[in-house]
Amino acid sequence: MSTLTDHDLEFLRRPLHGFLTVAAGPRPPQPRPVWFEATDEGTIQLFTAPDSAKIRQLSEDPRASIVVAAPVGEPERWVSVAGRVTIEADGGHDLARRLAERYWDLSTPEGQAGAKILQDLPQVRVVIHPEKVHRYAF
């Protein structure tokens, strides 16, 4: 199946960490925890610096996957999305702001300082267009 279901989207809209893996050619994959957003269009997007290792690797091979799992204490559940990636120059800062509000307490000095840093750094959006979606729920 290559599309996200309403049930998947409900799960993916929680403040959970995703583990992103990009195609790395001869290098072994190295998943990284990331903030992400599931869109109404059924894509997954995240932000990163335009000069990051993710962007360099995705420029060579635009394939990536993300796995999101339920936290400890909940019944086992996960969603895996794999597909082609586009790198979008616009919207990175808006996405960073929305995700900072979702993942951090912006009423604290630490949260505010972190959000300011994200806004001061250059950001691009990485959009995963699902080609394969797998899921499990116990």
Phi and psi in radians as a Rosetta constraint file:
Dihedral C 1 N 2 CA 2 C 2 CIRCULARHARMONIC -2.063 0.35
Dihedral N 2 CA 2 C 2 N 3 CIRCULARHARMONIC 0.209 0.35
Dihedral C 2 N 3 CA 3 C 3 CIRCULARHARMONIC -2.202 0.35
Dihedral N 3 CA 3 C 3 N 4 CIRCULARHARMONIC 2.686 0.35
Dihedral C 3 N 4 CA 4 C 4 CIRCULARHARMONIC -1.483 0.35
Dihedral N 4 CA 4 C 4 N 5 CIRCULARHARMONIC 2.369 0.35
Dihedral C 4 N 5 CA 5 C 5 CIRCULARHARMONIC -1.499 0.35
Dihedral N 5 CA 5 C 5 N 6 CIRCULARHARMONIC 2.935 0.35
Dihedral C 5 N 6 CA 6 C 6 CIRCULARHARMONIC -1.035 0.35
Dihedral N 6 CA 6 C 6 N 7 CIRCULARHARMONIC -0.651 0.35
Dihedral C 6 N 7 CA 7 C 7 CIRCULARHARMONIC -1.117 0.35
Dihedral N 7 CA 7 C 7 N 8 CIRCULARHARMONIC -0.735 0.35
Dihedral C 7 N 8 CA 8 C 8 CIRCULARHARMONIC -1.067 0.35
Dihedral N 8 CA 8 C 8 N 9 CIRCULARHARMONIC -0.837 0.35
Dihedral C 8 N 9 CA 9 C 9 CIRCULARHARMONIC -1.073 0.35
Dihedral N 9 CA 9 C 9 N 10 CIRCULARHARMONIC -0.694 0.35
Dihedral C 9 N 10 CA 10 C 10 CIRCULARHARMONIC -1.034 0.35
Dihedral N 10 CA 10 C 10 N 11 CIRCULARHARMONIC -0.772 0.35
Dihedral C 10 N 11 CA 11 C 11 CIRCULARHARMONIC -1.155 0.35
Dihedral N 11 CA 11 C 11 N 12 CIRCULARHARMONIC -0.794 0.35
Dihedral C 11 N 12 CA 12 C 12 CIRCULARHARMONIC -1.257 0.35
Dihedral N 12 CA 12 C 12 N 13 CIRCULARHARMONIC -0.248 0.35
Dihedral C 12 N 13 CA 13 C 13 CIRCULARHARMONIC -1.519 0.35
Dihedral N 13 CA 13 C 13 N 14 CIRCULARHARMONIC 0.014 0.35
Dihedral C 13 N 14 CA 14 C 14 CIRCULARHARMONIC -1.374 0.35
Dihedral N 14 CA 14 C 14 N 15 CIRCULARHARMONIC 2.779 0.35
Dihedral C 14 N 15 CA 15 C 15 CIRCULARHARMONIC -1.381 0.35
Dihedral N 15 CA 15 C 15 N 16 CIRCULARHARMONIC 1.279 0.35
Dihedral C 15 N 16 CA 16 C 16 CIRCULARHARMONIC -1.925 0.35
Dihedral N 16 CA 16 C 16 N 17 CIRCULARHARMONIC 2.726 0.35
Dihedral C 16 N 17 CA 17 C 17 CIRCULARHARMONIC -1.527 0.35
Dihedral N 17 CA 17 C 17 N 18 CIRCULARHARMONIC 2.488 0.35
Dihedral C 17 N 18 CA 18 C 18 CIRCULARHARMONIC -1.854 0.35
Dihedral N 18 CA 18 C 18 N 19 CIRCULARHARMONIC 2.703 0.35
Dihedral C 18 N 19 CA 19 C 19 CIRCULARHARMONIC -1.949 0.35
Dihedral N 19 CA 19 C 19 N 20 CIRCULARHARMONIC 1.897 0.35
Dihedral C 19 N 20 CA 20 C 20 CIRCULARHARMONIC -1.580 0.35
Dihedral N 20 CA 20 C 20 N 21 CIRCULARHARMONIC 2.357 0.35
Dihedral C 20 N 21 CA 21 C 21 CIRCULARHARMONIC -2.249 0.35
Dihedral N 21 CA 21 C 21 N 22 CIRCULARHARMONIC 2.284 0.35
Dihedral C 21 N 22 CA 22 C 22 CIRCULARHARMONIC -1.898 0.35
Dihedral N 22 CA 22 C 22 N 23 CIRCULARHARMONIC 2.635 0.35
Dihedral C 22 N 23 CA 23 C 23 CIRCULARHARMONIC -1.059 0.35
Dihedral N 23 CA 23 C 23 N 24 CIRCULARHARMONIC 2.327 0.35
Dihedral C 23 N 24 CA 24 C 24 CIRCULARHARMONIC -2.201 0.35
Dihedral N 24 CA 24 C 24 N 25 CIRCULARHARMONIC 0.306 0.35
Dihedral C 24 N 25 CA 25 C 25 CIRCULARHARMONIC 1.018 0.35
Dihedral N 25 CA 25 C 25 N 26 CIRCULARHARMONIC -2.222 0.35
Dihedral C 25 N 26 CA 26 C 26 CIRCULARHARMONIC -1.310 0.35
Dihedral N 26 CA 26 C 26 N 27 CIRCULARHARMONIC -0.200 0.35
Dihedral C 26 N 27 CA 27 C 27 CIRCULARHARMONIC -1.381 0.35
Dihedral N 27 CA 27 C 27 N 28 CIRCULARHARMONIC 2.509 0.35
Dihedral C 27 N 28 CA 28 C 28 CIRCULARHARMONIC -1.183 0.35
Dihedral N 28 CA 28 C 28 N 29 CIRCULARHARMONIC 2.529 0.35
Dihedral C 28 N 29 CA 29 C 29 CIRCULARHARMONIC -1.071 0.35
Dihedral N 29 CA 29 C 29 N 30 CIRCULARHARMONIC 2.523 0.35
Dihedral C 29 N 30 CA 30 C 30 CIRCULARHARMONIC -2.343 0.35
Dihedral N 30 CA 30 C 30 N 31 CIRCULARHARMONIC 1.525 0.35
Dihedral C 30 N 31 CA 31 C 31 CIRCULARHARMONIC -1.025 0.35
Dihedral N 31 CA 31 C 31 N 32 CIRCULARHARMONIC 2.540 0.35
Dihedral C 31 N 32 CA 32 C 32 CIRCULARHARMONIC -2.258 0.35
Dihedral N 32 CA 32 C 32 N 33 CIRCULARHARMONIC 2.428 0.35
Dihedral C 32 N 33 CA 33 C 33 CIRCULARHARMONIC -1.243 0.35
Dihedral N 33 CA 33 C 33 N 34 CIRCULARHARMONIC 2.399 0.35
Dihedral C 33 N 34 CA 34 C 34 CIRCULARHARMONIC -2.481 0.35
Dihedral N 34 CA 34 C 34 N 35 CIRCULARHARMONIC 2.713 0.35
Dihedral C 34 N 35 CA 35 C 35 CIRCULARHARMONIC -1.413 0.35
Dihedral N 35 CA 35 C 35 N 36 CIRCULARHARMONIC 2.628 0.35
Dihedral C 35 N 36 CA 36 C 36 CIRCULARHARMONIC -2.670 0.35
Dihedral N 36 CA 36 C 36 N 37 CIRCULARHARMONIC 2.924 0.35
Dihedral C 36 N 37 CA 37 C 37 CIRCULARHARMONIC -2.397 0.35
Dihedral N 37 CA 37 C 37 N 38 CIRCULARHARMONIC 2.287 0.35
Dihedral C 37 N 38 CA 38 C 38 CIRCULARHARMONIC -1.566 0.35
Dihedral N 38 CA 38 C 38 N 39 CIRCULARHARMONIC 2.225 0.35
Dihedral C 38 N 39 CA 39 C 39 CIRCULARHARMONIC -1.656 0.35
Dihedral N 39 CA 39 C 39 N 40 CIRCULARHARMONIC 2.853 0.35
Dihedral C 39 N 40 CA 40 C 40 CIRCULARHARMONIC -1.097 0.35
Dihedral N 40 CA 40 C 40 N 41 CIRCULARHARMONIC -0.435 0.35
Dihedral C 40 N 41 CA 41 C 41 CIRCULARHARMONIC -1.383 0.35
Dihedral N 41 CA 41 C 41 N 42 CIRCULARHARMONIC -0.102 0.35
Dihedral C 41 N 42 CA 42 C 42 CIRCULARHARMONIC 1.543 0.35
Dihedral N 42 CA 42 C 42 N 43 CIRCULARHARMONIC 0.308 0.35
Dihedral C 42 N 43 CA 43 C 43 CIRCULARHARMONIC -1.782 0.35
Dihedral N 43 CA 43 C 43 N 44 CIRCULARHARMONIC 2.934 0.35
Dihedral C 43 N 44 CA 44 C 44 CIRCULARHARMONIC -2.045 0.35
Dihedral N 44 CA 44 C 44 N 45 CIRCULARHARMONIC 2.290 0.35
Dihedral C 44 N 45 CA 45 C 45 CIRCULARHARMONIC -2.265 0.35
Dihedral N 45 CA 45 C 45 N 46 CIRCULARHARMONIC 2.636 0.35
Dihedral C 45 N 46 CA 46 C 46 CIRCULARHARMONIC -2.528 0.35
Dihedral N 46 CA 46 C 46 N 47 CIRCULARHARMONIC 2.998 0.35
Dihedral C 46 N 47 CA 47 C 47 CIRCULARHARMONIC -2.121 0.35
Dihedral N 47 CA 47 C 47 N 48 CIRCULARHARMONIC 2.713 0.35
Dihedral C 47 N 48 CA 48 C 48 CIRCULARHARMONIC -2.839 0.35
Dihedral N 48 CA 48 C 48 N 49 CIRCULARHARMONIC 2.942 0.35
Dihedral C 48 N 49 CA 49 C 49 CIRCULARHARMONIC -1.235 0.35
Dihedral N 49 CA 49 C 49 N 50 CIRCULARHARMONIC 2.477 0.35
Dihedral C 49 N 50 CA 50 C 50 CIRCULARHARMONIC -1.137 0.35
Dihedral N 50 CA 50 C 50 N 51 CIRCULARHARMONIC -0.307 0.35
Dihedral C 50 N 51 CA 51 C 51 CIRCULARHARMONIC -1.837 0.35
Dihedral N 51 CA 51 C 51 N 52 CIRCULARHARMONIC 0.306 0.35
Dihedral C 51 N 52 CA 52 C 52 CIRCULARHARMONIC -1.283 0.35
Dihedral N 52 CA 52 C 52 N 53 CIRCULARHARMONIC 2.817 0.35
Dihedral C 52 N 53 CA 53 C 53 CIRCULARHARMONIC -1.039 0.35
Dihedral N 53 CA 53 C 53 N 54 CIRCULARHARMONIC -0.636 0.35
Dihedral C 53 N 54 CA 54 C 54 CIRCULARHARMONIC -0.989 0.35
Dihedral N 54 CA 54 C 54 N 55 CIRCULARHARMONIC -0.816 0.35
Dihedral C 54 N 55 CA 55 C 55 CIRCULARHARMONIC -1.177 0.35
Dihedral N 55 CA 55 C 55 N 56 CIRCULARHARMONIC -0.711 0.35
Dihedral C 55 N 56 CA 56 C 56 CIRCULARHARMONIC -1.051 0.35
Dihedral N 56 CA 56 C 56 N 57 CIRCULARHARMONIC -0.780 0.35
Dihedral C 56 N 57 CA 57 C 57 CIRCULARHARMONIC -1.207 0.35
Dihedral N 57 CA 57 C 57 N 58 CIRCULARHARMONIC -0.717 0.35
Dihedral C 57 N 58 CA 58 C 58 CIRCULARHARMONIC -1.198 0.35
Dihedral N 58 CA 58 C 58 N 59 CIRCULARHARMONIC -0.461 0.35
Dihedral C 58 N 59 CA 59 C 59 CIRCULARHARMONIC -1.191 0.35
Dihedral N 59 CA 59 C 59 N 60 CIRCULARHARMONIC -0.544 0.35
Dihedral C 59 N 60 CA 60 C 60 CIRCULARHARMONIC -1.390 0.35
Dihedral N 60 CA 60 C 60 N 61 CIRCULARHARMONIC -0.690 0.35
Dihedral C 60 N 61 CA 61 C 61 CIRCULARHARMONIC -2.586 0.35
Dihedral N 61 CA 61 C 61 N 62 CIRCULARHARMONIC 1.836 0.35
Dihedral C 61 N 62 CA 62 C 62 CIRCULARHARMONIC -1.448 0.35
Dihedral N 62 CA 62 C 62 N 63 CIRCULARHARMONIC 0.861 0.35
Dihedral C 62 N 63 CA 63 C 63 CIRCULARHARMONIC -2.085 0.35
Dihedral N 63 CA 63 C 63 N 64 CIRCULARHARMONIC 2.462 0.35
Dihedral C 63 N 64 CA 64 C 64 CIRCULARHARMONIC -2.661 0.35
Dihedral N 64 CA 64 C 64 N 65 CIRCULARHARMONIC 2.872 0.35
Dihedral C 64 N 65 CA 65 C 65 CIRCULARHARMONIC -2.460 0.35
Dihedral N 65 CA 65 C 65 N 66 CIRCULARHARMONIC 2.721 0.35
Dihedral C 65 N 66 CA 66 C 66 CIRCULARHARMONIC -2.375 0.35
Dihedral N 66 CA 66 C 66 N 67 CIRCULARHARMONIC 2.410 0.35
Dihedral C 66 N 67 CA 67 C 67 CIRCULARHARMONIC -2.112 0.35
Dihedral N 67 CA 67 C 67 N 68 CIRCULARHARMONIC 2.275 0.35
Dihedral C 67 N 68 CA 68 C 68 CIRCULARHARMONIC -2.159 0.35
Dihedral N 68 CA 68 C 68 N 69 CIRCULARHARMONIC 2.255 0.35
Dihedral C 68 N 69 CA 69 C 69 CIRCULARHARMONIC -2.158 0.35
Dihedral N 69 CA 69 C 69 N 70 CIRCULARHARMONIC 2.641 0.35
Dihedral C 69 N 70 CA 70 C 70 CIRCULARHARMONIC -1.162 0.35
Dihedral N 70 CA 70 C 70 N 71 CIRCULARHARMONIC 2.599 0.35
Dihedral C 70 N 71 CA 71 C 71 CIRCULARHARMONIC -1.270 0.35
Dihedral N 71 CA 71 C 71 N 72 CIRCULARHARMONIC 2.860 0.35
Dihedral C 71 N 72 CA 72 C 72 CIRCULARHARMONIC -0.977 0.35
Dihedral N 72 CA 72 C 72 N 73 CIRCULARHARMONIC 2.460 0.35
Dihedral C 72 N 73 CA 73 C 73 CIRCULARHARMONIC 1.751 0.35
Dihedral N 73 CA 73 C 73 N 74 CIRCULARHARMONIC -0.217 0.35
Dihedral C 73 N 74 CA 74 C 74 CIRCULARHARMONIC -1.924 0.35
Dihedral N 74 CA 74 C 74 N 75 CIRCULARHARMONIC 2.745 0.35
Dihedral C 74 N 75 CA 75 C 75 CIRCULARHARMONIC -0.989 0.35
Dihedral N 75 CA 75 C 75 N 76 CIRCULARHARMONIC 2.540 0.35
Dihedral C 75 N 76 CA 76 C 76 CIRCULARHARMONIC -1.023 0.35
Dihedral N 76 CA 76 C 76 N 77 CIRCULARHARMONIC 2.313 0.35
Dihedral C 76 N 77 CA 77 C 77 CIRCULARHARMONIC -2.794 0.35
Dihedral N 77 CA 77 C 77 N 78 CIRCULARHARMONIC 2.439 0.35
Dihedral C 77 N 78 CA 78 C 78 CIRCULARHARMONIC -2.688 0.35
Dihedral N 78 CA 78 C 78 N 79 CIRCULARHARMONIC 2.761 0.35
Dihedral C 78 N 79 CA 79 C 79 CIRCULARHARMONIC -2.319 0.35
Dihedral N 79 CA 79 C 79 N 80 CIRCULARHARMONIC 2.330 0.35
Dihedral C 79 N 80 CA 80 C 80 CIRCULARHARMONIC -2.093 0.35
Dihedral N 80 CA 80 C 80 N 81 CIRCULARHARMONIC 2.275 0.35
Dihedral C 80 N 81 CA 81 C 81 CIRCULARHARMONIC -2.198 0.35
Dihedral N 81 CA 81 C 81 N 82 CIRCULARHARMONIC 2.244 0.35
Dihedral C 81 N 82 CA 82 C 82 CIRCULARHARMONIC -2.277 0.35
Dihedral N 82 CA 82 C 82 N 83 CIRCULARHARMONIC 2.516 0.35
Dihedral C 82 N 83 CA 83 C 83 CIRCULARHARMONIC 3.027 0.35
Dihedral N 83 CA 83 C 83 N 84 CIRCULARHARMONIC -3.040 0.35
Dihedral C 83 N 84 CA 84 C 84 CIRCULARHARMONIC -1.282 0.35
Dihedral N 84 CA 84 C 84 N 85 CIRCULARHARMONIC 2.664 0.35
Dihedral C 84 N 85 CA 85 C 85 CIRCULARHARMONIC -2.089 0.35
Dihedral N 85 CA 85 C 85 N 86 CIRCULARHARMONIC 2.480 0.35
Dihedral C 85 N 86 CA 86 C 86 CIRCULARHARMONIC -2.015 0.35
Dihedral N 86 CA 86 C 86 N 87 CIRCULARHARMONIC 2.571 0.35
Dihedral C 86 N 87 CA 87 C 87 CIRCULARHARMONIC -1.902 0.35
Dihedral N 87 CA 87 C 87 N 88 CIRCULARHARMONIC 2.061 0.35
Dihedral C 87 N 88 CA 88 C 88 CIRCULARHARMONIC -1.889 0.35
Dihedral N 88 CA 88 C 88 N 89 CIRCULARHARMONIC 2.215 0.35
Dihedral C 88 N 89 CA 89 C 89 CIRCULARHARMONIC -1.250 0.35
Dihedral N 89 CA 89 C 89 N 90 CIRCULARHARMONIC -0.444 0.35
Dihedral C 89 N 90 CA 90 C 90 CIRCULARHARMONIC -1.700 0.35
Dihedral N 90 CA 90 C 90 N 91 CIRCULARHARMONIC 2.713 0.35
Dihedral C 90 N 91 CA 91 C 91 CIRCULARHARMONIC 1.473 0.35
Dihedral N 91 CA 91 C 91 N 92 CIRCULARHARMONIC -0.028 0.35
Dihedral C 91 N 92 CA 92 C 92 CIRCULARHARMONIC -1.101 0.35
Dihedral N 92 CA 92 C 92 N 93 CIRCULARHARMONIC -0.768 0.35
Dihedral C 92 N 93 CA 93 C 93 CIRCULARHARMONIC -1.198 0.35
Dihedral N 93 CA 93 C 93 N 94 CIRCULARHARMONIC -0.684 0.35
Dihedral C 93 N 94 CA 94 C 94 CIRCULARHARMONIC -1.093 0.35
Dihedral N 94 CA 94 C 94 N 95 CIRCULARHARMONIC -0.750 0.35
Dihedral C 94 N 95 CA 95 C 95 CIRCULARHARMONIC -1.120 0.35
Dihedral N 95 CA 95 C 95 N 96 CIRCULARHARMONIC -0.764 0.35
Dihedral C 95 N 96 CA 96 C 96 CIRCULARHARMONIC -1.032 0.35
Dihedral N 96 CA 96 C 96 N 97 CIRCULARHARMONIC -0.721 0.35
Dihedral C 96 N 97 CA 97 C 97 CIRCULARHARMONIC -1.122 0.35
Dihedral N 97 CA 97 C 97 N 98 CIRCULARHARMONIC -0.821 0.35
Dihedral C 97 N 98 CA 98 C 98 CIRCULARHARMONIC -1.064 0.35
Dihedral N 98 CA 98 C 98 N 99 CIRCULARHARMONIC -0.736 0.35
Dihedral C 98 N 99 CA 99 C 99 CIRCULARHARMONIC -1.271 0.35
Dihedral N 99 CA 99 C 99 N 100 CIRCULARHARMONIC -0.585 0.35
Dihedral C 99 N 100 CA 100 C 100 CIRCULARHARMONIC -1.064 0.35
Dihedral N 100 CA 100 C 100 N 101 CIRCULARHARMONIC -0.712 0.35
Dihedral C 100 N 101 CA 101 C 101 CIRCULARHARMONIC -1.113 0.35
Dihedral N 101 CA 101 C 101 N 102 CIRCULARHARMONIC -0.571 0.35
Dihedral C 101 N 102 CA 102 C 102 CIRCULARHARMONIC -1.369 0.35
Dihedral N 102 CA 102 C 102 N 103 CIRCULARHARMONIC -0.658 0.35
Dihedral C 102 N 103 CA 103 C 103 CIRCULARHARMONIC -1.748 0.35
Dihedral N 103 CA 103 C 103 N 104 CIRCULARHARMONIC -0.401 0.35
Dihedral C 103 N 104 CA 104 C 104 CIRCULARHARMONIC -2.073 0.35
Dihedral N 104 CA 104 C 104 N 105 CIRCULARHARMONIC 2.746 0.35
Dihedral C 104 N 105 CA 105 C 105 CIRCULARHARMONIC -1.541 0.35
Dihedral N 105 CA 105 C 105 N 106 CIRCULARHARMONIC 1.764 0.35
Dihedral C 105 N 106 CA 106 C 106 CIRCULARHARMONIC -1.393 0.35
Dihedral N 106 CA 106 C 106 N 107 CIRCULARHARMONIC 0.047 0.35
Dihedral C 106 N 107 CA 107 C 107 CIRCULARHARMONIC -1.487 0.35
Dihedral N 107 CA 107 C 107 N 108 CIRCULARHARMONIC -0.112 0.35
Dihedral C 107 N 108 CA 108 C 108 CIRCULARHARMONIC -1.702 0.35
Dihedral N 108 CA 108 C 108 N 109 CIRCULARHARMONIC 2.699 0.35
Dihedral C 108 N 109 CA 109 C 109 CIRCULARHARMONIC -1.025 0.35
Dihedral N 109 CA 109 C 109 N 110 CIRCULARHARMONIC -0.659 0.35
Dihedral C 109 N 110 CA 110 C 110 CIRCULARHARMONIC -1.123 0.35
Dihedral N 110 CA 110 C 110 N 111 CIRCULARHARMONIC -0.790 0.35
Dihedral C 110 N 111 CA 111 C 111 CIRCULARHARMONIC -1.098 0.35
Dihedral N 111 CA 111 C 111 N 112 CIRCULARHARMONIC -0.735 0.35
Dihedral C 111 N 112 CA 112 C 112 CIRCULARHARMONIC -1.132 0.35
Dihedral N 112 CA 112 C 112 N 113 CIRCULARHARMONIC -0.732 0.35
Dihedral C 112 N 113 CA 113 C 113 CIRCULARHARMONIC -1.138 0.35
Dihedral N 113 CA 113 C 113 N 114 CIRCULARHARMONIC -0.740 0.35
Dihedral C 113 N 114 CA 114 C 114 CIRCULARHARMONIC -1.089 0.35
Dihedral N 114 CA 114 C 114 N 115 CIRCULARHARMONIC -0.752 0.35
Dihedral C 114 N 115 CA 115 C 115 CIRCULARHARMONIC -1.111 0.35
Dihedral N 115 CA 115 C 115 N 116 CIRCULARHARMONIC -0.668 0.35
Dihedral C 115 N 116 CA 116 C 116 CIRCULARHARMONIC -1.120 0.35
Dihedral N 116 CA 116 C 116 N 117 CIRCULARHARMONIC -0.737 0.35
Dihedral C 116 N 117 CA 117 C 117 CIRCULARHARMONIC -1.036 0.35
Dihedral N 117 CA 117 C 117 N 118 CIRCULARHARMONIC -0.788 0.35
Dihedral C 117 N 118 CA 118 C 118 CIRCULARHARMONIC -1.064 0.35
Dihedral N 118 CA 118 C 118 N 119 CIRCULARHARMONIC -0.644 0.35
Dihedral C 118 N 119 CA 119 C 119 CIRCULARHARMONIC -1.305 0.35
Dihedral N 119 CA 119 C 119 N 120 CIRCULARHARMONIC -0.479 0.35
Dihedral C 119 N 120 CA 120 C 120 CIRCULARHARMONIC -1.415 0.35
Dihedral N 120 CA 120 C 120 N 121 CIRCULARHARMONIC -0.363 0.35
Dihedral C 120 N 121 CA 121 C 121 CIRCULARHARMONIC -1.554 0.35
Dihedral N 121 CA 121 C 121 N 122 CIRCULARHARMONIC 2.595 0.35
Dihedral C 121 N 122 CA 122 C 122 CIRCULARHARMONIC -1.140 0.35
Dihedral N 122 CA 122 C 122 N 123 CIRCULARHARMONIC 2.461 0.35
Dihedral C 122 N 123 CA 123 C 123 CIRCULARHARMONIC -2.394 0.35
Dihedral N 123 CA 123 C 123 N 124 CIRCULARHARMONIC 2.496 0.35
Dihedral C 123 N 124 CA 124 C 124 CIRCULARHARMONIC -2.156 0.35
Dihedral N 124 CA 124 C 124 N 125 CIRCULARHARMONIC 2.815 0.35
Dihedral C 124 N 125 CA 125 C 125 CIRCULARHARMONIC -1.742 0.35
Dihedral N 125 CA 125 C 125 N 126 CIRCULARHARMONIC 2.364 0.35
Dihedral C 125 N 126 CA 126 C 126 CIRCULARHARMONIC -1.863 0.35
Dihedral N 126 CA 126 C 126 N 127 CIRCULARHARMONIC 2.134 0.35
Dihedral C 126 N 127 CA 127 C 127 CIRCULARHARMONIC -2.024 0.35
Dihedral N 127 CA 127 C 127 N 128 CIRCULARHARMONIC 2.110 0.35
Dihedral C 127 N 128 CA 128 C 128 CIRCULARHARMONIC -1.632 0.35
Dihedral N 128 CA 128 C 128 N 129 CIRCULARHARMONIC 2.160 0.35
Dihedral C 128 N 129 CA 129 C 129 CIRCULARHARMONIC -1.735 0.35
Dihedral N 129 CA 129 C 129 N 130 CIRCULARHARMONIC 1.862 0.35
Dihedral C 129 N 130 CA 130 C 130 CIRCULARHARMONIC -1.013 0.35
Dihedral N 130 CA 130 C 130 N 131 CIRCULARHARMONIC 2.264 0.35
Dihedral C 130 N 131 CA 131 C 131 CIRCULARHARMONIC -1.966 0.35
Dihedral N 131 CA 131 C 131 N 132 CIRCULARHARMONIC -0.541 0.35
Dihedral C 131 N 132 CA 132 C 132 CIRCULARHARMONIC -2.388 0.35
Dihedral N 132 CA 132 C 132 N 133 CIRCULARHARMONIC 2.286 0.35
Dihedral C 132 N 133 CA 133 C 133 CIRCULARHARMONIC -2.212 0.35
Dihedral N 133 CA 133 C 133 N 134 CIRCULARHARMONIC 2.209 0.35
Dihedral C 133 N 134 CA 134 C 134 CIRCULARHARMONIC -2.139 0.35
Dihedral N 134 CA 134 C 134 N 135 CIRCULARHARMONIC 2.668 0.35
Dihedral C 134 N 135 CA 135 C 135 CIRCULARHARMONIC -2.626 0.35
Dihedral N 135 CA 135 C 135 N 136 CIRCULARHARMONIC 2.776 0.35
Dihedral C 135 N 136 CA 136 C 136 CIRCULARHARMONIC -2.564 0.35
Dihedral N 136 CA 136 C 136 N 137 CIRCULARHARMONIC 2.410 0.35
Dihedral C 136 N 137 CA 137 C 137 CIRCULARHARMONIC -2.471 0.35
Dihedral N 137 CA 137 C 137 N 138 CIRCULARHARMONIC 2.239 0.35
